[in-house]
């Protein structure tokens, strides 16, 4: 009797192909309205498919809001935008319990408590200028990011899946702001820096926005498919050598550690946490999938080291005085760390 054959590899290959084609289709839709910023778009999509949250840093007017709104349209997800201000309270974003009166048939009035959901209850949430809100409001936002739920009046409310937060902050104007503490920064899978457009890109932006023609973003994926892709990401093979490289990359950020470089020992105050290793591995798996590969490589880890580590390496006074950037120390680790221990 012939042995039964398994078509599992064929199904896995088809799933990887669907992911790669869907990823490219979403990028193509975003390219209709977003000029350039390819690294930022890749970072946002990678964070979404991992199931994490992303922090964007850049001066106003670079298209951060347009990016997240266009992404919600390309993914057929519910979008919500929250403008953070110093007077914003936690209940303004999570919601509050209100008293509802109902007139009964016998003429009496029945009062009941109902929870009115706030703007945080969406699938894609833009937290605009999150560093302008007080720590109390920031904590309510970050609790929802970490727990995927909100607790109000002792009752827990689950967020819809997928739940994705893109927070922005202005790196220049710091007066009247409340910088995110290190523990809260660590909850963002990626920190992406949005830069200026070049000459050709600026011309293209003007051609698209001042000629009376608006591009239409067409839906490519729904919530169910995105959740399935998030599960697929975790099935990507991670060879032991690649995992060890990711571990050593995180350990290399620890001052005084076994793998720390001279620059880390001199300029770093605090290194990355185990969350950084998780971010490196999961983001590397997405990078492999979008290239059509069922296994991650060291190059995939290197490709995501900057956005995954730049906000997790804290500089000491000497590093700040010398003007050493966090990207510089991460780049040194990326370029000097041996592939094999």
DRENKETI-851854 format. One line per 4 residues: their letters; for each residue x negated, y, z negated of C-alpha. Coordinates in nm, 4 decimals. Layout:
BEGIN
a = X:Y:Z ~ ...
END
This chain:
BEGIN
xxxx = 0.0000:0.0000:0.0000 ~ -0.1584:0.3321:0.1013 ~ -0.2532:0.5773:-0.1689 ~ -0.0182:0.8796:-0.1936
xxxx = -0.1721:1.1951:-0.0561 ~ -0.1429:1.5251:-0.2336 ~ -0.0675:1.8474:-0.0504 ~ -0.1674:2.0632:-0.3492
xxxx = -0.4737:2.2093:-0.1687 ~ -0.2518:2.3029:0.1254 ~ -0.0038:2.4766:-0.1041 ~ -0.2864:2.6590:-0.2819
xxxx = -0.4328:2.7704:0.0489 ~ -0.0940:2.8972:0.1656 ~ -0.0439:3.0874:-0.1607 ~ -0.3855:3.2513:-0.1287
xxxx = -0.3086:3.3479:0.2302 ~ 0.0240:3.5007:0.1245 ~ -0.1497:3.6996:-0.1477 ~ -0.4175:3.8320:0.0881
xxxx = -0.1642:3.9291:0.3557 ~ 0.0725:4.0886:0.1022 ~ -0.2120:4.2850:-0.0549 ~ -0.3161:4.4141:0.2880
xxxx = 0.0452:4.5012:0.3740 ~ 0.0885:4.7082:0.0561 ~ -0.2394:4.8895:0.1235 ~ -0.1265:4.9635:0.4772
xxxx = 0.1945:5.1205:0.3481 ~ 0.0057:5.3314:0.0936 ~ -0.2350:5.4462:0.3646 ~ 0.0604:5.6126:0.5369
xxxx = 0.0801:5.8726:0.2615 ~ -0.2554:5.8484:0.0785 ~ -0.5573:5.9720:0.2708 ~ -0.8837:5.8080:0.1654
xxxx = -0.9251:5.7103:-0.2022 ~ -0.9612:5.3464:-0.1009 ~ -1.1479:5.2495:-0.4183 ~ -0.8732:5.4066:-0.6299
xxxx = -0.5996:5.2249:-0.4363 ~ -0.7841:4.8935:-0.4723 ~ -0.8312:4.9567:-0.8436 ~ -0.4630:5.0335:-0.8990
xxxx = -0.3493:4.7263:-0.7036 ~ -0.6013:4.5038:-0.8814 ~ -0.4741:4.6229:-1.2187 ~ -0.1145:4.5584:-1.1135
xxxx = -0.1819:4.2004:-1.0027 ~ -0.3809:4.1282:-1.3173 ~ -0.0906:4.2562:-1.5268 ~ -0.2846:4.5349:-1.6965
xxxx = -0.2671:4.9123:-1.7087 ~ -0.4883:5.1772:-1.5518 ~ -0.6186:5.5203:-1.6510 ~ -0.6844:5.7725:-1.3729
xxxx = -0.9052:6.0711:-1.4354 ~ -0.9200:6.3615:-1.1938 ~ -0.8389:6.7273:-1.1526 ~ -0.4812:6.8221:-1.0542
xxxx = -0.3698:6.8042:-0.6936 ~ -0.5601:6.4940:-0.5816 ~ -0.2527:6.2775:-0.5216 ~ -0.2332:6.0719:-0.8409
xxxx = 0.1434:6.1165:-0.8765 ~ 0.1990:6.0581:-0.5064 ~ 0.0010:5.7342:-0.5269 ~ 0.2050:5.5795:-0.8053
xxxx = 0.5378:5.6956:-0.6585 ~ 0.4455:5.5507:-0.3191 ~ 0.3358:5.2280:-0.4864 ~ 0.6759:5.1895:-0.6526
xxxx = 0.8423:5.2312:-0.3124 ~ 0.6122:4.9759:-0.1468 ~ 0.6852:4.7262:-0.4249 ~ 1.0611:4.7798:-0.4691
xxxx = 1.0132:4.8526:-0.8395 ~ 1.1857:5.0968:-1.0698 ~ 0.9723:5.4088:-1.1131 ~ 0.9632:5.6528:-1.4029
xxxx = 0.7487:5.9602:-1.4588 ~ 0.6803:6.1020:-1.8049 ~ 0.5162:6.4428:-1.8359 ~ 0.3264:6.4388:-2.1630
xxxx = 0.3292:6.7629:-2.3625 ~ 0.2356:6.8487:-2.7243 ~ 0.6013:6.8622:-2.8310 ~ 0.6903:6.5213:-2.6839
xxxx = 0.8104:6.2817:-2.9545 ~ 0.8009:5.8980:-2.9503 ~ 1.1803:5.8790:-2.9238 ~ 1.1633:6.0953:-2.6098
xxxx = 0.9873:5.8143:-2.4244 ~ 1.1052:5.4955:-2.5966 ~ 1.4671:5.5943:-2.6531 ~ 1.6832:5.6370:-2.9597
xxxx = 1.9889:5.4938:-3.1326 ~ 2.3025:5.7045:-3.0950 ~ 2.6535:5.6896:-3.2402 ~ 2.9235:5.6058:-2.9864
xxxx = 3.2915:5.6637:-3.0700 ~ 3.5571:5.4459:-2.9094 ~ 3.9304:5.5229:-2.9280 ~ 4.1250:5.2075:-3.0051
xxxx = 4.4839:5.1264:-2.8986 ~ 4.6242:5.1877:-3.2475 ~ 4.4900:5.5424:-3.2458 ~ 4.1972:5.4761:-3.4770
xxxx = 3.8399:5.5580:-3.3882 ~ 3.5667:5.2990:-3.4035 ~ 3.2094:5.4130:-3.4344 ~ 2.9243:5.1958:-3.3122
xxxx = 2.5480:5.2331:-3.2822 ~ 2.3980:5.1893:-2.9376 ~ 2.0396:5.2088:-2.8197 ~ 1.9873:5.4583:-2.5389
xxxx = 1.6764:5.3555:-2.3446 ~ 1.4121:5.6149:-2.2688 ~ 1.2063:5.6657:-1.9501 ~ 0.9516:5.4092:-2.0680
xxxx = 1.1945:5.1350:-1.9685 ~ 1.0879:5.1088:-1.6063 ~ 0.8651:4.8712:-1.4141 ~ 0.6126:5.1320:-1.2991
xxxx = 0.5566:5.4207:-1.5386 ~ 0.3458:5.7275:-1.4659 ~ 0.2186:5.8758:-1.7917 ~ 0.1107:6.2142:-1.6607
xxxx = -0.1596:6.3919:-1.8650 ~ -0.1350:6.1447:-2.1506 ~ -0.4031:6.3303:-2.3482 ~ -0.1694:6.6294:-2.3943
xxxx = 0.0653:6.4387:-2.6256 ~ 0.0080:6.3965:-2.9976 ~ -0.1473:6.0722:-3.1286 ~ 0.1936:5.9608:-3.2595
xxxx = 0.3445:5.9692:-2.9112 ~ 0.0328:5.8189:-2.7537 ~ 0.0557:5.5278:-2.9977 ~ 0.4177:5.4581:-2.9019
xxxx = 0.3162:5.4493:-2.5367 ~ 0.0159:5.2261:-2.5917 ~ 0.2164:4.9865:-2.8108 ~ 0.4486:4.9249:-2.5185
xxxx = 0.1473:4.8709:-2.2925 ~ -0.0084:4.6129:-2.5232 ~ 0.3002:4.4304:-2.6494 ~ 0.5251:4.4704:-2.3421
xxxx = 0.8020:4.5613:-2.5830 ~ 0.9340:4.8541:-2.7880 ~ 1.0585:4.8388:-3.1460 ~ 1.3214:5.0939:-3.2485
xxxx = 1.5123:5.0769:-3.5750 ~ 1.3773:4.7303:-3.6500 ~ 1.4967:4.5866:-3.3189 ~ 1.2530:4.4813:-3.0478
xxxx = 1.3362:4.5455:-2.6823 ~ 1.1465:4.3626:-2.4085 ~ 1.0166:4.5532:-2.1078 ~ 1.1131:4.4411:-1.7584
xxxx = 0.8544:4.2392:-1.5677 ~ 0.6277:4.3434:-1.4167 ~ 0.5517:4.6358:-1.6466 ~ 0.2721:4.8605:-1.5236
xxxx = 0.1533:5.1918:-1.6683 ~ -0.0676:5.4362:-1.4835 ~ -0.1836:5.7143:-1.7129 ~ -0.3625:6.0268:-1.5921
xxxx = -0.5769:6.2849:-1.7624 ~ -0.7554:6.6019:-1.6570 ~ -1.1296:6.5788:-1.7364 ~ -1.1901:6.9550:-1.7259
xxxx = -0.9327:7.1383:-1.9348 ~ -0.9575:6.9942:-2.2872 ~ -0.8112:7.2847:-2.4867 ~ -0.4935:7.1795:-2.6652
xxxx = -0.5392:6.8123:-2.5796 ~ -0.5677:6.4987:-2.7912 ~ -0.8378:6.2727:-2.6396 ~ -0.7520:5.9053:-2.6506
xxxx = -0.9369:5.7190:-2.9281 ~ -1.1818:5.4454:-2.8290 ~ -0.9480:5.1691:-2.9484 ~ -0.6717:5.2992:-2.7231
xxxx = -0.9003:5.3482:-2.4236 ~ -0.9935:4.9811:-2.4547 ~ -0.6337:4.8856:-2.3768 ~ -0.6690:5.0087:-2.0194
xxxx = -0.7961:4.7383:-1.7865 ~ -0.9560:4.9965:-1.5540 ~ -1.0544:5.3595:-1.5697 ~ -1.0617:5.5054:-1.2184
xxxx = -1.2113:5.8386:-1.1228 ~ -1.0284:6.0250:-0.8463 ~ -1.2697:6.2359:-0.6456 ~ -1.2363:6.5111:-0.3880
xxxx = -1.1552:6.4501:-0.0225 ~ -1.4184:6.5075:0.2437 ~ -1.3825:6.7348:0.5483 ~ -1.2157:6.4794:0.7776
xxxx = -0.9803:6.3635:0.5042 ~ -0.8811:6.7212:0.4246 ~ -0.7885:6.7777:0.7898 ~ -0.5804:6.4588:0.7867
xxxx = -0.4022:6.5670:0.4679 ~ -0.3069:6.8975:0.6291 ~ -0.1929:6.7278:0.9482 ~ 0.0363:6.5003:0.7482
xxxx = 0.1758:6.7548:0.5041 ~ 0.2108:7.0796:0.6986 ~ 0.3503:6.9613:1.0315 ~ 0.7007:6.8769:0.9109
xxxx = 0.6514:6.5019:0.9474 ~ 0.6917:6.2744:0.6450 ~ 0.5775:5.9140:0.6383 ~ 0.8136:5.6414:0.5218
xxxx = 0.6896:5.3749:0.2806 ~ 0.8635:5.0427:0.3360 ~ 0.9049:4.7827:0.0598 ~ 0.6716:4.4840:0.0885
xxxx = 0.7055:4.2944:-0.2411 ~ 0.9666:4.2511:-0.5112 ~ 0.9286:4.1948:-0.8845 ~ 0.9627:3.8159:-0.8650
xxxx = 0.6849:3.7862:-0.6081 ~ 0.4528:4.0145:-0.8050 ~ 0.4990:3.8062:-1.1216 ~ 0.4240:3.4925:-0.9187
xxxx = 0.1072:3.6533:-0.7836 ~ 0.0032:3.7478:-1.1382 ~ 0.0241:3.3786:-1.2292 ~ -0.1696:3.2847:-0.9150
xxxx = -0.4549:3.5146:-1.0174 ~ -0.5140:3.3084:-1.3318 ~ -0.5422:2.9900:-1.1252 ~ -0.8450:3.1140:-0.9307
xxxx = -1.1508:2.9017:-1.0032 ~ -1.4207:3.0695:-1.2115 ~ -1.7529:2.8797:-1.1868 ~ -1.9427:2.8546:-1.5188
xxxx = -2.2341:3.0566:-1.3806 ~ -1.9993:3.3414:-1.2818 ~ -1.8331:3.3405:-1.6225 ~ -2.1745:3.3480:-1.7886
xxxx = -2.2723:3.6482:-1.5765 ~ -1.9580:3.8324:-1.6895 ~ -2.0339:3.7462:-2.0528 ~ -2.3931:3.8645:-2.0232
xxxx = -2.2764:4.1848:-1.8529 ~ -2.0591:4.2666:-2.1538 ~ -2.3300:4.1682:-2.4035 ~ -2.5729:4.3916:-2.2130
xxxx = -2.3658:4.6936:-2.3211 ~ -2.4328:4.6262:-2.6908 ~ -2.7162:4.8419:-2.8291 ~ -2.9821:4.6276:-2.9925
xxxx = -2.8373:4.3113:-2.8407 ~ -3.0189:4.0293:-2.6676 ~ -2.9436:4.1530:-2.3161 ~ -2.9451:4.5286:-2.3822
xxxx = -3.1600:4.7415:-2.1508 ~ -3.3824:5.0260:-2.2572 ~ -3.1229:5.2798:-2.1432 ~ -2.8469:5.1097:-2.3440
xxxx = -3.0626:5.0966:-2.6567 ~ -3.1502:5.4615:-2.6189 ~ -2.8245:5.6219:-2.5107 ~ -2.5333:5.3934:-2.6068
xxxx = -2.3555:5.4094:-2.9399 ~ -2.0929:5.1367:-2.8971 ~ -2.0660:4.8618:-2.6360 ~ -1.7742:4.6861:-2.4718
xxxx = -1.5331:4.4498:-2.6481 ~ -1.4148:4.1014:-2.5426 ~ -1.1313:4.2778:-2.3570 ~ -1.3999:4.3956:-2.1155
xxxx = -1.4965:4.0361:-2.0370 ~ -1.1317:3.9526:-1.9742 ~ -1.1035:4.2550:-1.7435 ~ -1.4148:4.1560:-1.5490
xxxx = -1.3004:3.7980:-1.4994 ~ -0.9396:3.8720:-1.4035 ~ -1.0303:4.1597:-1.1728 ~ -1.2968:3.9435:-1.0077
xxxx = -1.0305:3.6788:-0.9442 ~ -0.8090:3.9362:-0.7704 ~ -1.1077:4.0464:-0.5608 ~ -1.1607:3.6853:-0.4544
xxxx = -0.7935:3.6324:-0.3718 ~ -0.7635:3.9407:-0.1573 ~ -1.0620:3.8096:0.0408 ~ -0.8855:3.4758:0.0883
xxxx = -1.1135:3.2762:-0.1446 ~ -0.9972:3.0320:-0.4156 ~ -1.2966:3.0972:-0.6413 ~ -1.4635:3.4079:-0.7824
xxxx = -1.8302:3.4961:-0.7347 ~ -2.0926:3.7082:-0.9076 ~ -2.0467:3.9703:-0.6364 ~ -1.6771:3.9891:-0.7275
xxxx = -1.7735:4.0616:-1.0891 ~ -2.0247:4.3259:-0.9819 ~ -1.7605:4.4926:-0.7631 ~ -1.5376:4.5645:-1.0646
xxxx = -1.7973:4.6434:-1.3305 ~ -1.7752:5.0227:-1.3040 ~ -1.3982:5.0628:-1.3516 ~ -1.3888:4.7854:-1.6122
xxxx = -1.6781:4.9076:-1.8297 ~ -1.7147:5.2847:-1.7842 ~ -1.4595:5.3698:-2.0541 ~ -1.5788:5.0999:-2.2921
xxxx = -1.9413:5.2121:-2.3262 ~ -1.9648:5.5058:-2.5668 ~ -2.2703:5.7276:-2.5572 ~ -2.4535:5.8574:-2.8618
xxxx = -2.5543:6.2172:-2.9210 ~ -2.8802:6.1799:-2.7313 ~ -2.7018:6.0375:-2.4286 ~ -2.4521:6.3229:-2.4218
xxxx = -2.7273:6.5810:-2.4739 ~ -2.9317:6.4336:-2.1898 ~ -2.6278:6.4378:-1.9617 ~ -2.6378:6.0623:-1.9089
xxxx = -2.3111:5.9397:-1.7598 ~ -2.1395:5.6167:-1.8561 ~ -2.1501:5.5156:-1.4916 ~ -2.5293:5.5388:-1.4960
xxxx = -2.5728:5.2876:-1.7755 ~ -2.3153:5.0505:-1.6236 ~ -2.4837:5.0738:-1.2826 ~ -2.8185:4.9892:-1.4423
xxxx = -2.6674:4.6769:-1.5963 ~ -2.5026:4.5810:-1.2671 ~ -2.8210:4.6239:-1.0645 ~ -3.0738:4.4771:-1.3109
xxxx = -2.8906:4.1895:-1.4785 ~ -3.0189:3.8560:-1.3417 ~ -2.7629:3.6408:-1.1658 ~ -2.8870:3.3387:-1.3592
x = -2.9908:3.3516:-1.7221
END
